[in-house]
Protein backbone atom coordinates (compact mmCIF):
# COMPACT_ATOMS: atom_id res chain seq x y z
CA UNK A 1 0.00 0.00 0.00
CA UNK A 2 2.81 2.41 0.86
CA UNK A 3 4.47 1.83 -2.52
CA UNK A 4 1.17 2.45 -4.29
CA UNK A 5 0.64 5.73 -2.42
CA UNK A 6 4.16 7.00 -3.05
CA UNK A 7 4.01 6.01 -6.71
CA UNK A 8 0.72 7.80 -7.42
CA UNK A 9 1.13 10.56 -4.81
CA UNK A 10 -2.25 9.88 -3.22
CA UNK A 11 -1.41 10.23 0.46
CA UNK A 12 -4.77 11.89 1.18
CA UNK A 13 -6.73 9.12 -0.52
CA UNK A 14 -4.74 6.43 1.23
CA UNK A 15 -5.29 8.17 4.54
CA UNK A 16 -9.04 8.09 3.93
CA UNK A 17 -8.84 4.37 3.24
CA UNK A 18 -7.01 3.89 6.53
CA UNK A 19 -9.63 5.98 8.35
CA UNK A 20 -12.33 3.89 6.73
CA UNK A 21 -10.61 0.69 7.80
CA UNK A 22 -10.28 1.99 11.38
CA UNK A 23 -13.95 3.01 11.40
CA UNK A 24 -15.08 -0.40 10.12
CA UNK A 25 -12.91 -2.20 12.68
CA UNK A 26 -14.37 -0.05 15.46
CA UNK A 27 -17.95 -0.67 14.27
CA UNK A 28 -17.23 -4.39 14.13
CA UNK A 29 -16.41 -4.12 17.84
CA UNK A 30 -19.82 -2.39 18.35
CA UNK A 31 -18.22 0.96 19.21
CA UNK A 32 -18.60 4.44 17.73
CA UNK A 33 -15.68 5.34 15.41
CA UNK A 34 -13.37 8.03 16.75
CA UNK A 35 -13.91 10.28 13.72
CA UNK A 36 -17.66 10.27 14.39
CA UNK A 37 -17.16 10.76 18.11
CA UNK A 38 -15.23 13.99 17.49
CA UNK A 39 -18.24 15.65 15.85
CA UNK A 40 -21.11 13.99 17.70
CA UNK A 41 -22.31 13.00 21.14
CA UNK A 42 -20.95 10.30 23.48
CA UNK A 43 -22.66 6.92 23.29
CA UNK A 44 -21.87 3.51 24.75
CA UNK A 45 -22.27 1.50 21.55
CA UNK A 46 -22.84 1.93 17.82
CA UNK A 47 -26.37 0.56 18.23
CA UNK A 48 -27.37 3.23 20.75
CA UNK A 49 -25.58 5.90 18.72
CA UNK A 50 -27.46 5.00 15.54
CA UNK A 51 -30.80 4.85 17.39
CA UNK A 52 -30.13 8.31 18.83
CA UNK A 53 -29.19 9.57 15.37
CA UNK A 54 -32.52 8.37 13.96
CA UNK A 55 -34.42 9.91 16.88
CA UNK A 56 -32.66 13.26 16.45
CA UNK A 57 -33.33 13.20 12.72
CA UNK A 58 -37.02 12.48 13.36
CA UNK A 59 -37.23 15.29 15.91
CA UNK A 60 -35.55 17.86 13.66
CA UNK A 61 -37.69 16.79 10.69
CA UNK A 62 -40.85 17.35 12.74
CA UNK A 63 -39.60 20.78 13.76
CA UNK A 64 -38.82 21.76 10.18
CA UNK A 65 -41.86 20.33 8.41
CA UNK A 66 -44.57 20.43 11.11
CA UNK A 67 -44.25 22.85 14.01
CA UNK A 68 -41.30 24.39 15.77
CA UNK A 69 -41.17 24.44 19.59
CA UNK A 70 -42.01 27.73 21.29
CA UNK A 71 -38.72 27.62 23.19
CA UNK A 72 -35.85 25.20 23.66
CA UNK A 73 -32.71 24.80 25.69
CA UNK A 74 -29.82 25.16 23.22
CA UNK A 75 -27.11 23.40 25.22
CA UNK A 76 -29.43 20.43 25.67
CA UNK A 77 -28.85 19.50 22.05
CA UNK A 78 -25.23 18.69 22.83
CA UNK A 79 -25.54 17.27 26.34
CA UNK A 80 -28.20 14.58 26.64
CA UNK A 81 -27.37 13.99 30.31
CA UNK A 82 -28.00 17.70 30.89
CA UNK A 83 -31.52 17.43 29.47
CA UNK A 84 -32.24 14.43 31.66
CA UNK A 85 -30.98 16.22 34.77
CA UNK A 86 -32.97 19.35 33.90
CA UNK A 87 -36.19 17.33 33.51
CA UNK A 88 -35.75 15.07 36.55
CA UNK A 89 -34.38 17.57 39.09
CA UNK A 90 -37.60 19.59 39.59
CA UNK A 91 -39.55 16.35 39.99
CA UNK A 92 -37.16 15.16 42.67
CA UNK A 93 -37.38 18.46 44.53
CA UNK A 94 -41.19 18.39 44.64
N, C-alpha and C positions, 0 to 999 in steps of 0.2 A: 504494500500500500504506500509506503514512504517513497519508494522509487517512482511509482505512478504519479504521486503528487508533485515530486520535484521535477519530473520530466514534463508534465503538462502545466506546472505552475498553478495548481488549483488548491492552495492551502486552505482557502476559505471553504470551498466545497467539501474537502476532506474533513475539515473540522466539523461541519454540519453533519456529515455521516457519523463521525464519532459521537457527537451529541445525540444523534438519533439512536445509535446503538446503546449509549448509556441510559437514555430515557426508556427504551424498550426493556433493557435489563432490569431497571428499577420497577417498571410496571409489572414485569413478570414476578417480581417479589412482592407484589400488591402494595407498593408504596408510590407516593407522588414524586415524579421526577423533579430534580433540583431546579431545572430551568423553569418549570411551571411554578414551583414553590416561591421563587423569587418575585413573581408578579401576581401571586394569588394569596389565598388564605391558608392557614395551617389546617391540616386534616390528618387523621390517623391512618387512613388507607386510601387507595385509589378508588375503591368502591364508594366510600363516603364522599370523597372529593367530587366524583362524577355526579352523584345524586344531588349534592349541594349545587353544583354547576347547573344542572337541569332545573332545580327549584329557583335559583336566582334568575335564570333565563325566563322562566314562566312568570315570575313576579315582575320583572322589568317589562316583559311583553304586555302584561295586563295594564301596567302603568302607562305605557305608550299608546296602546290601542283602545283601552277602555276608559279608565278614570285614574287620574293621578291622586295621590294622597294629599290631604289638606296641609299636613306638615310631616316631617320625618327627621330623624336623628342622623345626621350625616356620618359621624364616626362609627355608627352602628353597622354601616355597610362593610367596614373593614375589620371589625372586631365582633365576631359572633358571640363570644363569651360576654362582651359588654352589653349586648342587647339582652341576653338572658338575665344578667345581673340586674339590669335596669327594670325589667319586667317583674322579676321575682322579689326584689328587695321591698317594694312597697307592700306586697302581699304578706311578707314575713313580719313587717313592722305593725301590721294591723291587728 
